[in-house]
Structure formats: structure tokens, C-alpha cells
Amino acid sequence: MTILVTGASGLLGAALQRSAPATARLLLTAHPDDCTQPHMLPLDITDARAARTLVERMQPTVIIHAAAASSVDWCEEHPDKARAINTDAAIHFSRLAQASGARFIFISSNAVYGSGARHREDEPTAPVNEYGRTKADAETNIQAINPSGIIIRPNLMFGFPPPGGRDNQVSRVLNALSAHQTINVVNDTYFSPIASDIVALMIWQLIPQQLTGIINIGSAERMTLYELSRLTARVFGLDEKLLEPISHRNTSAPAPRAIDTSYDISRLQSLVGTIPSINGQLALLERQLSDVGA
């Protein structure tokens, strides 16, 4: 099984590499500026000709399209560029998969949801920012072009970023608390946070099942960033008193955020079983860090 992974230098891309089954032959691509490993193929996903040439030459069995402009604020400030990366390129890869007979797996986002809580896959999308709109528009087109594909909506992902990768909530908190610095953390927006390694494992479990449609991937728990940060401090033995809870109303981010993008993960659980608790996921990260230091 030959699997093409775009965005291989990102948080999820790195996790997919760590847990790939032995039967998978991975073809890893990353933006030319982000090719951190010699076996990665440089690819600008907005270059339609280069993307087509790659797919036609490599003939992958599965395409996991994880590449994206994932900074919510950057997308808000650069809507045209965000749409070219997150919508247009995703649509093009979906067409390439359909034409070549490859299975297409699109990595979307919890940002496609708006108001409400415990969101289900079958409810209408209602994104509140440009990032969410680019993902929602990509989903709509992909479902029309390639109905046999899978759309994965990971919730807020956390983990140790790969070299040169963007920080996430957990790594940001670990960096601050390890340096004995206070950090402001929003305590009134809700998520179903999940470790990138767990998301990757779920994707590998879902691929052989020949599913179609949309799947929410998140933890069963609903919590704020502050609650996640407190759990992180406790698991890693750091001082949670350095965490300062604030309201989202007191932030000055360019892009609005939905108040609650927590998930109903009934479909996911019916397919893969019980999802580890967030505390358990953090404990796994802590053990990984201990193993590296051992």
C-alpha cells in the first residue's frame, strides 16, 4: 500500500510517520521551506502542475491530504492565500485522487463548526472565521467530487511539535512553565482536545475499513484551554499557579473563535472503540519525554 502524505512536516504528519503500519510505503511531501528530513519530497501544494506530476508518477493507493495553512489568525489576515492553500489545493488533490483511483482522506478541522456544543458530523457547518470557511468550502467540494473519500475533522491537537513546527497549547504551556514564566490561558472556550499521536492511530485504523463521509476525531471530554493546561502542568510536575485564566473577550486575536467546538464522538467510538482520556494521553507524552531523556 503506497500512501502519499502531504504536510508531512507538521504535527499530524509527523505522528502519521511514527505510527504507520509496516505494510505502508510512505511518500512524504512538505513545502520546500519545510523539508526537514532528507526523504521528504518538496512540494508546493498550490502548484497544480507539480501536484499532478507527482501523483501520476508515484501512483499512490491512498492520499492523506494533511497540508494546510493552519494559523487561524494568518488565514484571517490573508484570506486569498488561505483559500488557495486550504480550499483550492485540497479540491485539486481530490480530483487527482478520483482520476487516479486513489483513496482520498482530507484532514479538515473543528473550526468548521459554529455555535452549540457536542457537535455531530451530520449537523450544518457554521464557521466563524476565514480558516473555518476555507475548510468548510473544501469539504463541500470534495464530497461532490470524490464521495468515496473520508473527511477527518480533528479537534484541537496537541503534542511535541517536529523540528521547526508550530507550537500548540500543550507545548506552549510546557515551554512557559519549564522556564517558570506565567502564561495567560483562555478559560471560556471549549474543545475536545486530542493528542496528534492518537489522531494518527485513529486514521490508520479507519483506512482499512473502507468508510466514507465525515468523522469527528477528538477526546470524549469537553474542556477549556485552561483546564487542559492545568492537566498538563499536573502530569508533567510543573507549577500550575503560573497559569492565569482569562476570558476570550480579553484577547486581541485578529480572527474570531467559536465558543464551543467540542465533539460528539459517537461515530468514532463505534468504529475504533474507547478513546484514551486526555489525562492518559498527556501521561503518554510525559513518558515519551522521559524516554528521550533516559
Summary of the structure (lengths in Angstrom):
residues: 294
radius of gyration: 18.4
end to end distance: 35.2
largest distance: 55.1
contacts: 997
relative contact order: 0.14
helix: 46%
strand: 17%
